[in-house]
């Protein structure tokens, strides 16, 4: 009887841990973060700026930083992320001085919506209409 008294709670605990808390068999578990490449692109653009206040002018300006930011570099090179060339990321002191302007975005954003990178470093989800209306970095 004592064995059953200890065994029953142990089995119940094991079942609870094994099955989890969700009644649904579908889980939205952790997966790749679709905004991660854009955050890295922001870091890449900031690091590649030739002088403060000016951004890289072309893909070749990013090549030297490919080993440091491989995911971002490949996203830009492949066209998955579109960059506004020549536009600069805001510096740390400028970030709080107003809203951001779109400096990079996923390729499908103009037609389907998706994630955009603002020159403040913030990544936002936008619809295609929101993107069309959003200010673009220059």
C-alpha distance (Angstrom), angle and dihedral (degrees) to the residues before:
residue distance angle dihedral
X1 . . .
X2 3.83 . .
X3 3.80 90.5 .
X4 3.80 90.9 53.7
X5 3.80 91.0 48.2
X6 3.84 90.7 56.5
X7 3.80 96.4 35.8
X8 3.81 96.5 53.0
X9 3.86 95.9 58.7
X10 3.81 90.5 43.4
X11 3.82 91.6 53.5
X12 3.81 91.4 45.5
X13 3.80 91.1 50.4
X14 3.79 91.3 47.4
X15 3.80 91.5 50.7
X16 3.80 91.9 48.1
X17 3.79 91.6 51.3
X18 3.79 92.8 44.5
X19 3.81 97.0 49.2
X20 3.80 97.5 38.2
X21 3.77 128.1 -148.1
X22 3.78 101.0 -74.4
X23 3.77 121.2 94.2
X24 3.79 90.3 -157.8
X25 3.78 122.0 86.4
X26 3.82 90.8 -150.7
X27 3.77 115.8 83.0
X28 3.74 131.3 -170.6
X29 3.79 90.5 -148.7
X30 3.73 124.5 170.8
X31 3.75 113.9 -61.9
X32 3.76 136.3 157.2
X33 3.79 113.3 -44.2
X34 3.84 106.7 -122.7
X35 3.81 90.2 -155.1
X36 3.83 94.9 54.0
X37 3.82 96.5 85.7
X38 3.81 90.3 51.7
X39 3.80 92.5 50.5
X40 3.80 88.3 51.8
X41 3.82 90.1 47.4
X42 3.81 87.4 56.3
X43 3.79 90.3 53.6
X44 3.80 90.2 46.6
X45 3.81 93.3 50.3
X46 3.79 91.4 48.0
X47 3.82 92.0 49.3
X48 3.81 93.3 45.5
X49 3.81 96.2 50.6
X50 3.82 106.9 125.8
X51 3.81 91.7 -150.5
X52 3.81 132.5 -2.2
X53 3.79 110.8 -80.8
X54 3.79 95.1 26.0
X55 3.78 128.1 83.1
X56 3.79 131.0 -150.2
X57 3.80 113.0 -70.5
X58 3.82 100.2 -149.3
X59 3.80 144.2 2.7
X60 3.81 91.2 -92.2
X61 3.81 88.1 65.5
X62 3.82 88.3 64.0
X63 3.82 98.1 47.3
X64 3.81 96.3 91.1
X65 3.82 89.1 57.6
X66 3.81 96.6 49.0
X67 3.85 92.9 103.1
X68 3.81 90.6 53.5
X69 3.83 97.0 43.3
X70 3.83 104.5 25.2
X71 3.81 97.2 155.5
X72 3.80 93.1 48.8
X73 3.79 93.9 44.4
X74 3.82 92.6 51.1
X75 3.81 91.9 46.4
X76 3.82 90.4 54.6
X77 3.82 94.9 40.4
X78 3.82 92.7 49.8
X79 3.80 92.7 48.1
X80 3.81 93.9 -117.5
X81 3.80 86.9 120.0
X82 3.81 119.1 40.5
X83 3.82 116.6 -151.5
X84 3.81 129.4 -157.5
X85 3.82 96.2 -129.9
X86 3.78 117.2 -138.9
X87 3.81 93.8 19.3
X88 3.78 116.2 120.2
X89 3.77 132.2 -134.6
X90 3.79 112.9 -122.4
X91 3.79 116.3 -104.8
X92 3.79 122.5 -118.8
X93 3.81 92.3 -95.0
X94 3.81 93.0 49.8
X95 3.81 99.1 49.2
X96 3.80 95.7 87.5
X97 3.81 94.3 45.7
X98 3.76 97.1 89.4
X99 3.75 145.9 -43.1
X100 3.73 122.4 -42.0
X101 3.76 130.3 -108.8
X102 3.80 124.3 -138.2
X103 3.80 109.0 -95.8
X104 3.83 98.8 163.7
X105 3.78 138.0 7.0
X106 3.76 143.9 177.8
X107 3.80 111.8 -86.5
X108 3.83 94.9 -111.8
X109 3.82 96.7 50.0
X110 3.85 97.9 97.2
X111 3.81 91.6 57.0
X112 3.82 107.0 21.0
X113 3.80 105.8 18.8
X114 3.79 125.5 -121.9
X115 3.78 139.6 142.0
X116 3.79 124.9 -19.9
X117 3.80 132.1 -172.6
X118 3.78 116.7 -134.1
X119 3.79 121.0 -151.8
X120 3.81 87.4 -111.9
X121 3.81 88.7 66.7
X122 3.80 93.4 -107.7
X123 3.81 117.9 134.6
X124 3.81 114.9 -147.2
X125 3.78 136.0 -179.3
X126 3.82 111.8 -125.1
X127 3.77 136.2 178.5
X128 3.80 117.6 -127.9
X129 3.82 89.7 -102.5
X130 3.81 92.6 49.8
X131 3.80 89.0 50.0
X132 3.81 92.3 51.6
X133 3.81 90.1 52.3
X134 3.82 96.2 42.0
X135 3.81 119.1 102.5
X136 3.80 112.8 -106.9
X137 3.79 123.9 -142.5
X138 3.79 116.2 -109.7
